[in-house]
Amino acid sequence: MSKTPEQKWKDSIISYRKNCQKIIAISKLVRYAGVINEYGRTLTGIIQPGIKPILKPEDAKNEFFIVSNLITLRHVQSKAFGSLDHIVLQHKKATIVCVPDGNIMYYVSLNPGVKSLDETIRKIKRLF
């Protein structure tokens, strides 16, 4: 028996959620792991227990919209540069790592004290 589109959608969200849980488990320095679609809509996300969010909900929506636009615009240049591997945005209070995976993107916020950002990115990519 084949799955309905609704069942396939739910299965996708469950899979994304499990990946976010695995990302959170990489390190206590991972603040947030979420999945956003190409329009900046949050499909799922998990905040590290005990961590206070930096952004208010409305600010987070705006952040995800901005990042999704950046990814979409970069996709246009993929013929010239090759496919996008990941994006790193470094701020004083957090480092953001965005890893595209098909039509979605994993958005991961890290505390700035991450010792090996490259190793953390490799661990994230190995999960999916």
BELLIN-V886522 format. One record per run of one state. SS is the DSSP state (H for helix, E for strand, - for the rest). FROM is the first residue (numbers start at 1). TO is the last residue. If there is no record, write none. Layout:
ss={SS	SS}
from={FROM	FROM}
to={TO	TO}
This chain:
ss={-	H	-	E	-	E	-	H	-	H	-	E	-	E	-	E	-	H	-}
from={1	5	27	30	38	42	48	57	77	78	82	87	91	95	102	104	111	117	127}
to={4	26	29	37	41	47	56	76	77	81	86	90	94	101	103	110	116	126	128}
